[in-house]
């Protein structure tokens, strides 16, 4: 089970990043930058690879805001 602090850090960074999750994952420069921000925000993510972080981002996007996932960003 993922660390709830990690999920909260992902949500916080996602809102600050202000781009849809699919766009972050699709563009390597965005994904790399996003993962750096997450690692700076959450100590438990420092050992995680970019793929692991972006995979969890997509899982949270699929879950939806009403179920503890990501809020919708309208672009």
ABEGO torsion letter per residue (X at the ends): XBBAAAAAAAAAAAAAAGBBAAAAAABAAAAAAAAAAAAAABAAAAABBAAAAAAAAAAAAAAEAAAGBBBBBBX
